[in-house]
Amino acid sequence: MASKISPLPQQRDSKKVDSKTSDSTSDIPKLASPARRALANAGIRNLKDLTKITLSELSALHGMGPSAIKVLTSELKKTGRSFGKNAK
């Protein structure tokens, strides 16, 4: 009697954001995978995009940890930029 072979699991949906593939205009420094995914899912592709959100908004992104925030803050300062300000 032949044994049954279970099928291989299906690959994940390829339409999901792939944080490892970045466009050539991105100036975002290398970050841990959760932080890269958080930025990609929020539509943040470069440092200029970071100037449109506040530090609080960045911190609230799932996957964005203190190390990534420190790196991004430092990169913004190097380029003379800062996070967006709260509208009052």
N, C-alpha and C positions, 0 to 999 in steps of 0.2 A: 504494500500500500504506500502510495507517495505521500510525503509529508507536505503540509501546507506552508508556504512561505508568506510571511506577512509583507505587505507592500511598504516601501520606504515612505517616511513622512514627507508630506508636501513641503516645498520650500515656502518661505514667508512671502507675502505679497510684495512684489518689487516696486510698487508705487509708493511705499513708505519712504520717508526722507532718509537718504543715505548720507550720514554726516561725514563719512570718510571722503566722499567726492566733493570737492569744493571748486568753485569756479576760480579762474586765474586772477580775478580782481580782488579776491578776499585778502584782507590784511589782518585777519583774526589770527592770533598766535596759536600754537599747538596747545590744546587743552585735553583733559580727560574725556573719554567718550560720552559720559552722561552730560557733561557741560556742552560739548559740541552738538549733541542731539537737542538739548534745550534751546540753544541759539537757533539752530536750523528750523526747529518746529515753531519758533516765535518769529521766523522770517528775518532774523538778523544775520546778514551775510558779510558785513564789514564793520570797521570801527565807526564809520559815519552813522550807520544804523544804530549803534549804541548811544549816540548823542541824542537820539529821539526818545529814549526811555530813561526813567529815573533809576537810581541805584536800588531803590526799594522794589521797583518792578523787576529788575534783573534778579535780585535776590529771591523773589517769589517764584521764579521759574523752577519747576521740578527738575532736579539734576544739576542745578547751579550751586556749587559749594563754595566755601570760603577761599580755597586755593585759586579757583578759576576767577573769582571776583577780584582777588588781589592782582592776578596776572592782567586781567582786562583793564583794571583801574590804572595800573602802571603803564600799559601800552597807550591808553588814552592820554595820559600825562606826557609821555614821550612825544606825542604828536601835537601837543598843545590843545587837546580837546578835553571835554568832560561829559559826564552823564547829563541828561536833560534835567531841567528843574521842574519842581512841582508847580503847576499853575494855581494861582491863588485868586 
